[in-house]
Amino acid sequence: MAHSITVVGCGVIGLTSAVCLQESGFNATIITRDLPPHLTSAVAGAYWYGGELATHPSRHRWSSASLQEYLRLAKGDYCGVTTFRMLEVFGSPVSDPWFKDVIPFYERVASADLPAGYADGYWMEIPIVETPRYLAYLMDRFQQNGGVIQQRTIADLSELAAEHPLIVNSTGVYARYVAHDEQVYPLRGQVIKVEAPHVHDAFMDDDSFTYILPRRDGCVLGGISQKDNWNLNVDPAVSEDILQRCEKALPGIRQSPIIVQLVGLRPGRHEVRLEREQLTNNCTVIHNYGHGGIGFTLSWGCAADVVNLARELTAQ
Ligand SMILES: Cc1cc2nc3c(=O)[nH]c(=O)nc-3n(C[C@H](O)[C@H](O)[C@H](O)COP(=O)(O)OP(=O)(O)OC[C@H]3O[C@@H](n4cnc5c(N)ncnc54)[C@H](O)[C@@H]3O)c2cc1C
């Protein structure tokens, strides 16, 4: 008989974990306060980016596994994942990234071809995720596999212990409360989605954290990362700053009609937490949270490790 497992959280981390568990033979249920698109994961840009923003020793392995999955998804019917070319530029010289040989295309830019004011840069082809569409795809896949989603807010994971012997905690920044982890903090992000179908290539200025990401549902302009800021309202001063930076990178972009402005709280932590914890005699939690600014980049690799931990626990 299939073992039951309860996943708390319906963002990219919870959904990917739940789908991988189901497809490995577990009977998974999701409990969540919010449904997509009303959560951080739906706000993200979101492109695959090598995992360097994480400090965890497994970050390259997790990123590589996710890359393979996104490239596979990009080849099938459209589910929100495509690949695109991005120009990434830097104010000072940089070495090649570790993933240059595993992405579909990588090429350094000759200094004469760099935009004014930059010292280094490269073109790369990487996956990008149209997040609302992709989260809907994951939810659909989970439900088609027979998965049930219960909308419910929990104050503390221990509330579930009596009835749920095996839990995956993927509550993002809210793990600070539900798992009492004071090492988790918000890295507030804000983006502006504009109508700019003429933009085909993406741009990223690493030093000023300015990005332009063309997606099918609009072009995403960012970014900002504000530590310990829980404010979920759009800050007009941040929007103006983003527009000014993007205009400098791509003159004319700020004239594009605005579709929507969004705010999301990245789950910051010194390191991703992916490990098991014995909550009570009868309940074990597999924590999977704290992915900061690269939850999409790490999601499939982390979900595979969740499955391995769940298998170990149910084999005992
Ligand atoms: C502006 C921005 C740009 C980004 N760009 C990128 C990018 O380009 N590439 C990339 O890889 N990543 C990017 N990220 C990071 C990425 O979005 C996050 O790492 C990821 O979304 C975290 O996912 P999560 O599932 O852990 O959290 P969330 O999406 O926040 O989901 C948490 C889930 O837990 C549930 N929950 C919380 N508390 C409770 C409770 N008390 N009871 C029940 N349920 C609860 C919520 O309802 C929700 O379902 C970006 C993020 C932002 C904000």
The ligand as an SDF file (V2000), in Angstrom:
LIG
                    3D

 53 58  0  0  0  0  0  0  0  0999 V2000
   10.7090   39.2020   -7.2910 C   0  0  0  0  0  0  0  0  0  0  0  0
   11.2350   37.8000   -7.1960 C   0  0  0  0  0  0  0  0  0  0  0  0
   12.0070   37.2840   -8.2270 C   0  0  0  0  0  0  0  0  0  0  0  0
   12.4870   35.9750   -8.1640 C   0  0  0  0  0  0  0  0  0  0  0  0
   13.2070   35.4870   -9.2200 N   0  0  0  0  0  0  0  0  0  0  0  0
   13.6400   34.2130   -9.1970 C   0  0  0  0  0  0  0  0  0  0  0  0
   14.3500   33.6750  -10.3120 C   0  0  0  0  0  0  0  0  0  0  0  0
   14.5590   34.3600  -11.3220 O   0  0  0  0  0  0  0  0  0  0  0  0
   14.7600   32.3790  -10.2420 N   0  0  0  0  0  0  0  0  0  0  0  0
   14.5290   31.5810   -9.1510 C   0  0  0  0  0  0  0  0  0  0  0  0
   14.9480   30.4280   -9.1530 O   0  0  0  0  0  0  0  0  0  0  0  0
   13.8490   32.0710   -8.0780 N   0  0  0  0  0  0  0  0  0  0  0  0
   13.4230   33.3640   -8.0690 C   0  0  0  0  0  0  0  0  0  0  0  0
   12.7770   33.8870   -6.9810 N   0  0  0  0  0  0  0  0  0  0  0  0
   12.7350   33.0950   -5.7320 C   0  0  0  0  0  0  0  0  0  0  0  0
   11.5950   32.1320   -5.6870 C   0  0  0  0  0  0  0  0  0  0  0  0
   10.3990   32.7690   -6.0700 O   0  0  0  0  0  0  0  0  0  0  0  0
   11.4600   31.5620   -4.2650 C   0  0  0  0  0  0  0  0  0  0  0  0
   12.6790   30.9830   -3.8490 O   0  0  0  0  0  0  0  0  0  0  0  0
   10.3580   30.5020   -4.2330 C   0  0  0  0  0  0  0  0  0  0  0  0
    9.1730   31.0180   -4.7810 O   0  0  0  0  0  0  0  0  0  0  0  0
   10.0950   29.9860   -2.8280 C   0  0  0  0  0  0  0  0  0  0  0  0
    9.0630   29.0580   -2.9660 O   0  0  0  0  0  0  0  0  0  0  0  0
    8.3460   28.3990   -1.7340 P   0  0  0  0  0  0  0  0  0  0  0  0
    7.4170   27.3780   -2.3000 O   0  0  0  0  0  0  0  0  0  0  0  0
    9.3470   27.9910   -0.7230 O   0  0  0  0  0  0  0  0  0  0  0  0
    7.5180   29.6070   -1.0480 O   0  0  0  0  0  0  0  0  0  0  0  0
    6.1090   30.2700   -1.3800 P   0  0  0  0  0  0  0  0  0  0  0  0
    5.8790   30.4510   -2.8140 O   0  0  0  0  0  0  0  0  0  0  0  0
    6.0510   31.4810   -0.4920 O   0  0  0  0  0  0  0  0  0  0  0  0
    5.0530   29.2140   -0.8440 O   0  0  0  0  0  0  0  0  0  0  0  0
    4.8730   29.0110    0.5510 C   0  0  0  0  0  0  0  0  0  0  0  0
    3.6250   28.1890    0.7530 C   0  0  0  0  0  0  0  0  0  0  0  0
    3.4670   27.9280    2.1360 O   0  0  0  0  0  0  0  0  0  0  0  0
    2.1100   28.2030    2.5090 C   0  0  0  0  0  0  0  0  0  0  0  0
    2.0410   28.6060    3.9160 N   0  0  0  0  0  0  0  0  0  0  0  0
    2.7920   29.5530    4.5190 C   0  0  0  0  0  0  0  0  0  0  0  0
    2.4110   29.6680    5.8060 N   0  0  0  0  0  0  0  0  0  0  0  0
    1.4150   28.7720    6.0020 C   0  0  0  0  0  0  0  0  0  0  0  0
    0.6200   28.4330    7.1230 C   0  0  0  0  0  0  0  0  0  0  0  0
    0.7840   29.0400    8.2970 N   0  0  0  0  0  0  0  0  0  0  0  0
   -0.3260   27.4680    6.9830 N   0  0  0  0  0  0  0  0  0  0  0  0
   -0.4980   26.8420    5.7860 C   0  0  0  0  0  0  0  0  0  0  0  0
    0.2360   27.1350    4.6880 N   0  0  0  0  0  0  0  0  0  0  0  0
    1.1730   28.0900    4.8020 C   0  0  0  0  0  0  0  0  0  0  0  0
    1.7260   29.3680    1.6170 C   0  0  0  0  0  0  0  0  0  0  0  0
    0.3310   29.5180    1.5720 O   0  0  0  0  0  0  0  0  0  0  0  0
    2.3380   28.9070    0.3020 C   0  0  0  0  0  0  0  0  0  0  0  0
    1.4810   27.9930   -0.3180 O   0  0  0  0  0  0  0  0  0  0  0  0
   12.2410   35.1750   -7.0230 C   0  0  0  0  0  0  0  0  0  0  0  0
   11.4320   35.6800   -5.9990 C   0  0  0  0  0  0  0  0  0  0  0  0
   10.9330   36.9800   -6.0730 C   0  0  0  0  0  0  0  0  0  0  0  0
   10.0630   37.5030   -4.9770 C   0  0  0  0  0  0  0  0  0  0  0  0
  1  2  1  0
  2  3  1  0
  2 52  2  0
  3  4  2  0
  4  5  1  0
  4 50  1  0
  5  6  2  0
  6  7  1  0
  6 13  1  0
  7  8  2  0
  7  9  1  0
  9 10  1  0
 10 11  2  0
 10 12  1  0
 12 13  2  0
 13 14  1  0
 14 15  1  0
 14 50  1  0
 15 16  1  0
 16 17  1  0
 16 18  1  0
 18 19  1  0
 18 20  1  0
 20 21  1  0
 20 22  1  0
 22 23  1  0
 23 24  1  0
 24 25  2  0
 24 26  1  0
 24 27  1  0
 27 28  1  0
 28 29  2  0
 28 30  1  0
 28 31  1  0
 31 32  1  0
 32 33  1  0
 33 34  1  0
 33 48  1  0
 34 35  1  0
 35 36  1  0
 35 46  1  0
 36 37  1  0
 36 45  1  0
 37 38  2  0
 38 39  1  0
 39 40  1  0
 39 45  2  0
 40 41  1  0
 40 42  2  0
 42 43  1  0
 43 44  2  0
 44 45  1  0
 46 47  1  0
 46 48  1  0
 48 49  1  0
 50 51  2  0
 51 52  1  0
 52 53  1  0
M  END
$$$$
